[in-house]
Amino acid sequence: MPEGNSQAKIGVLAIQGDYERHAAALEESDAQPSLVKTPEALEALDGIILPGGESTTMLKFLERGGFFESLLAFARKKPVFGTCAGAILLAKEVRNPSQPSLGILDIAVERNAYGAQRDSAILTLDTTLPGGPLETVFIRAPRIVAILKETGLKEASLKGTREGPRPVVEILAERDGFPVFIRQGITMAATFHPELTSDRRVHRLFVELVNSSRKMA
């Protein structure tokens, strides 16, 4: 359990993506950010953000020095938040094309489903978070196409949640009937880039999740 009112120490995987903006967003959300470039750095963290970038490039980096295995072990016991490519890394199933992943979230993700760089968009979407609609920035975004169940697939457009021994997949925001922001237990994912707006509700939610996890430790 954390001592006193010490801030949560939350890492940001510093391989690709705008990890500096994630770090700034964490600071603004009352957490202590730490840029992570080695598996050894995971040991001191209370949680970690996996930012955007190119998921196959990130995988190649993580294959060095047991980083992938260390990150998987971390994700099984501490909070993780994946954005864009980070969400792909967390998914149990990756499509278009398939690739290895950490498999922490019970979702199927289709890479680059919203088009190329020129198809990027800034949208205001309804969310279950308090405070009204959420500004979201999509850049070569993946699409969460299904919530995975033990007995098969439940299409994400049906707005269902996964039932079973594992926590349900909560859908916190959608685009065109498909989830873009989800939470399952102590793991979160967004297919957009919350670090690129001034709205800190998404990062604050993750910090709250980390703090709750610390209290349970």
C-alpha positions in Angstrom: 0.0 0.0 0.0 1.3 3.5 -0.8 2.6 5.7 2.0 0.7 8.8 2.8 -0.5 10.8 -0.2 2.4 9.9 -2.5 1.7 10.2 -6.2 1.3 7.1 -8.3 4.3 6.5 -10.5 3.1 5.7 -14.0 5.4 4.8 -16.9 5.0 5.7 -20.5 6.6 3.3 -23.0 9.0 5.6 -24.8 9.6 3.7 -28.1 7.3 5.6 -30.5 4.3 8.0 -30.4 3.9 11.2 -28.5 5.1 9.8 -25.1 6.1 13.2 -23.9 2.5 14.5 -24.2 1.3 11.4 -22.3 3.8 12.2 -19.6 2.6 15.9 -19.5 -1.0 14.7 -19.3 -0.2 12.4 -16.4 1.6 15.3 -14.6 -1.6 17.4 -15.1 -3.6 14.5 -13.7 -1.7 14.4 -10.4 0.6 11.4 -11.2 4.4 11.1 -11.5 5.3 10.1 -15.0 8.3 8.1 -16.0 9.6 7.3 -19.5 10.2 3.6 -19.9 12.8 2.2 -22.4 14.0 -0.9 -20.6 12.2 -3.9 -18.9 14.1 -3.1 -15.7 12.2 0.2 -15.4 8.9 -1.6 -15.0 9.8 -2.7 -11.5 9.3 0.7 -9.9 6.0 1.5 -11.6 2.4 1.4 -10.4 1.0 1.4 -13.9 2.0 2.1 -17.5 0.7 3.7 -20.7 1.4 2.1 -24.1 1.1 5.0 -26.6 0.5 5.2 -30.3 3.0 4.5 -33.0 3.4 1.5 -35.3 2.5 -1.7 -33.5 4.8 -4.0 -35.5 7.8 -1.7 -34.9 6.9 -1.6 -31.2 6.7 -5.4 -31.1 10.2 -5.7 -32.7 11.6 -3.5 -30.0 9.8 -5.4 -27.2 11.3 -8.7 -28.5 14.7 -7.6 -27.3 16.0 -8.5 -23.9 12.9 -10.2 -22.6 10.9 -6.9 -22.7 7.8 -8.5 -24.1 7.7 -11.1 -21.4 8.4 -8.6 -18.6 5.6 -6.3 -19.9 3.2 -9.2 -20.1 3.9 -10.2 -16.5 3.4 -6.5 -15.5 0.1 -6.2 -17.3 -1.3 -9.3 -15.6 -1.0 -7.7 -12.2 -0.9 -3.9 -12.6 -3.0 -1.3 -14.6 -2.1 -0.7 -18.2 -3.6 1.8 -20.7 -3.1 1.4 -24.4 -3.8 4.1 -27.0 -4.0 3.5 -30.7 -1.1 1.1 -31.4 -1.0 0.4 -27.6 -4.6 -0.8 -27.8 -3.5 -3.2 -30.6 -0.8 -4.6 -28.4 -3.3 -5.3 -25.6 -5.9 -7.0 -27.7 -6.4 -10.8 -27.6 -6.9 -10.9 -31.4 -5.4 -8.7 -34.0 -6.6 -8.6 -37.6 -5.6 -7.1 -41.0 -3.1 -8.7 -40.7 -2.8 -10.8 -37.6 0.2 -10.3 -35.3 1.3 -11.3 -31.8 0.0 -9.3 -28.9 -0.1 -9.3 -25.1 -3.6 -10.6 -25.2 -4.7 -8.9 -22.0 -8.0 -7.4 -23.3 -10.9 -9.6 -24.5 -11.3 -7.8 -27.8 -10.6 -8.2 -31.5 -8.9 -5.3 -33.2 -8.6 -4.5 -36.9 -5.5 -2.4 -37.7 -5.8 0.9 -39.7 -9.5 0.3 -40.0 -10.3 4.0 -40.3 -8.0 4.6 -43.2 -4.6 6.2 -43.9 -3.1 9.3 -42.4 -5.2 11.5 -44.7 -8.3 10.0 -43.2 -7.4 11.2 -39.7 -10.3 13.0 -37.8 -11.1 15.0 -34.8 -14.6 14.1 -33.4 -16.7 14.9 -30.4 -18.2 11.7 -29.0 -20.6 10.9 -26.3 -19.0 9.1 -23.3 -20.0 7.6 -20.0 -17.4 9.8 -18.3 -18.9 12.7 -16.3 -18.5 16.1 -17.9 -20.3 15.7 -21.3 -19.0 14.8 -24.8 -15.3 14.0 -25.3 -13.1 15.4 -28.0 -11.2 12.6 -29.7 -8.3 12.6 -32.2 -8.1 9.6 -34.6 -4.8 9.0 -36.6 -4.6 5.8 -38.6 -6.8 4.4 -35.9 -7.6 0.7 -35.3 -11.2 -0.4 -34.8 -12.4 -2.6 -32.0 -14.6 -5.0 -34.0 -15.6 -7.5 -31.4 -15.8 -8.3 -27.7 -14.4 -11.8 -27.3 -16.3 -14.4 -25.2 -15.4 -17.9 -24.2 -18.0 -19.3 -26.5 -17.1 -17.1 -29.5 -17.5 -13.5 -30.7 -20.0 -10.9 -29.7 -19.9 -8.1 -32.3 -18.9 -4.8 -30.7 -21.7 -2.9 -32.5 -24.2 -4.7 -30.3 -22.8 -2.8 -27.3 -22.4 -6.0 -25.3 -20.0 -6.8 -22.5 -18.1 -10.0 -21.9 -19.6 -12.2 -19.1 -17.6 -14.8 -17.3 -14.9 -15.3 -14.7 -12.9 -12.3 -16.0 -14.1 -8.7 -15.6 -16.6 -7.5 -18.2 -15.4 -5.2 -21.0 -17.0 -1.8 -20.3 -17.6 0.4 -23.3 -17.0 4.1 -22.4 -17.3 5.7 -25.8 -18.2 4.6 -29.3 -17.8 5.8 -32.9 -20.4 4.7 -35.5 -21.5 1.8 -33.2 -18.0 0.5 -32.5 -16.1 1.0 -29.2 -13.3 3.5 -29.2 -12.7 3.6 -25.4 -13.0 0.6 -23.1 -12.1 -0.7 -19.7 -11.7 -4.3 -18.5 -10.8 -4.6 -14.9 -7.5 -2.7 -14.4 -6.8 -2.4 -18.1 -8.0 0.5 -20.4 -7.7 1.1 -24.1 -8.6 3.9 -26.5 -8.3 3.8 -30.3 -7.9 7.6 -30.3 -5.1 9.9 -28.9 -6.3 11.5 -25.6 -2.9 13.1 -25.1 -3.5 15.4 -28.1 -6.4 17.3 -26.5 -6.6 19.5 -23.4 -9.3 17.3 -21.9 -7.7 15.3 -19.1 -10.6 13.1 -18.1 -9.2 10.0 -19.8 -5.8 10.3 -18.1 -7.5 11.1 -14.8 -9.6 8.0 -15.1 -6.5 5.9 -15.5 -4.7 7.6 -12.6 -7.8 6.8 -10.5 -7.6 3.2 -11.6 -3.9 3.1 -10.7 -4.6 4.6 -7.3 -7.4 2.2 -6.5 -5.1 -0.7 -7.5 -2.3 0.6 -5.2 -4.8 0.7 -2.3 -5.6 -3.0 -2.9 -1.9 -4.0 -3.0 
